[in-house]
Amino acid sequence: MKAKVHITLKNGVLDPQGKAIASALHGLGFDGVGEVRQGKVIELQVNETDEARAREQVEAMCKKLLANPVMENYTIELSA
């Protein structure tokens, strides 16, 4: 089963990379861009056919390594 984990900073957490991206976009003439928040996507191949067990495993991976739950939110997408 394929898993995609989307990780973003929580609201209220300073995002200096997002601010740098916004500044660069404005410098390139994209004045219609407001706030920019940057994140990351991690793709995993999980050797599990049961969706509930796969989600459980990926959830554990997020809590232990992939995301910092104090500062980041994450969502999990599963597909066959």
C-alpha positions in Angstrom: 0.0 0.0 0.0 1.3 3.5 -0.8 1.1 6.2 1.8 1.6 10.0 1.4 2.2 12.0 4.5 1.6 15.8 4.2 3.4 17.7 7.0 2.8 21.4 7.6 3.7 23.8 10.4 0.8 24.5 12.9 -0.9 27.9 12.8 1.0 30.3 14.9 4.4 28.6 14.3 6.9 31.0 12.6 7.7 29.8 9.0 10.8 31.6 7.9 11.1 29.5 4.7 7.5 30.4 3.8 8.4 34.1 4.3 11.5 33.8 2.1 9.4 32.1 -0.6 6.8 34.9 -0.4 9.5 37.5 -0.6 11.1 35.8 -3.6 7.7 35.5 -5.4 7.1 39.2 -4.8 10.5 40.0 -6.1 9.7 38.1 -9.3 6.6 40.2 -9.8 3.9 37.9 -8.3 2.3 40.6 -6.2 -1.0 38.7 -5.8 0.6 36.2 -3.4 -0.3 36.6 0.3 1.0 34.5 3.1 3.1 31.4 2.1 3.4 28.4 4.3 5.8 25.6 3.3 5.6 22.0 4.2 6.8 18.6 3.0 5.4 15.4 1.5 6.8 12.0 2.4 5.8 9.0 0.2 6.1 5.5 1.7 5.5 2.0 0.4 4.0 0.0 3.3 4.0 -3.8 3.0 0.4 -4.1 4.3 -2.8 -4.8 2.5 -5.2 -3.9 5.4 -5.9 -0.2 5.3 -6.5 0.2 9.0 -3.2 -1.6 9.9 -1.3 0.5 7.3 -2.8 3.7 8.7 -1.8 2.6 12.2 1.8 1.9 11.1 2.1 5.2 9.3 0.6 7.1 12.2 3.2 5.5 14.5 5.9 6.5 12.1 4.7 10.1 12.1 4.6 10.3 15.9 8.0 8.7 16.4 10.0 10.2 13.5 8.4 11.8 10.5 6.6 14.8 12.2 7.1 16.9 15.3 3.6 16.9 16.8 4.5 19.9 19.0 5.0 22.1 15.9 3.6 20.3 12.9 0.3 18.8 11.7 0.2 15.9 9.3 -2.4 14.1 7.2 -2.1 10.6 5.8 -3.4 9.5 2.3 -3.4 5.8 1.5 -3.8 4.1 -1.9 -3.5 0.6 -3.2 
